[in-house]
């Protein structure tokens, strides 16, 4: 199941003149950026942007693309608006789409467009020692592709499944993760993919936490019943809040280990050891770093909410936030 039939060439993307491309494929995709938004477990949408180059001596007016999924609501646009296309479903999960360019693309010219559609395959909730969803996807590579970026956006308040049973939370394992507004984005990047490759991706994530709306109830003469309802609501809200914070804490700890460089981790440790408060000039003295190097490393920490800074005379006072403390725990 985890054997995608593609080869990945590491390193900087080469120019088309230095890459051996089959004579049968006179179109090269310079950039293919695909993003899957799992808004809820029942709502999955896809957005794919393409930048193509014509290597043929003759102009081309269209390009054929394959989409190996159950799709619906297909929309294709360029910078000027909607494009005309021909959509031929071959099977339930195999679709050939001919995209007609707004203008003919001459030799060595490029054209770009965006394809959007909904994926109709439902996600499956797996019952094991813990409940989790898994999502599988084969990315369609229809032509030689210089750069392919693939991302999966998890539902709000859902986190990467962390199992002690040996299950990988995602595949391939070289994924990067970022957290934006309670949503984790898992991304991969590949270069120089042949038209015969269809990279396979998988992600496992915990069942999203859904906050229940506040319950309303009619006044009752039975005070014991009222007390039980109030106690139940209080305990439910408290336990849900704790679980949300617990998952967020685990996510922050993971992302802190992945996203922060060694200099940034060292600065957070120093601030923590100074009881969460230190002058920025003191950081220079302790580390031996220059003012500019300290500033360059503090800015991303502040943007991620791990520290906050307040102007104090000609320097700053740097404070460690609760999320910053979570990273080093």
Secondary structure, 3 states (H helix, E strand, C coil): CCCCCCCCCCCCCCCHHHCCCCCCCCEEEEEEEEEEEEEECCEEEEEEEEEEEECCCCCEEEEEEEECCCEEEEEEEECCEECCEEEEECCCCCEEEEEEEEEEECCCCEEEEEEEEEECCCCEEECCCCCEEEEEEECCCCCCEEEEEEEEECCCCECECCCCCCCCCEECCCCEEEEECCEEEEEEEEEEECCCCCCEEEEEEECCCCCCCCCCCCCCCCHHHHHHHHHHHHHHHHHHHHHHHHHHHHHHHHHHHHHCCHHHHHHHHHHHHCCCEEEHHHHHHHHCCCHHHHHHHHHHHHHCCCEEEEEECCEEEEEECHHHHHHHC
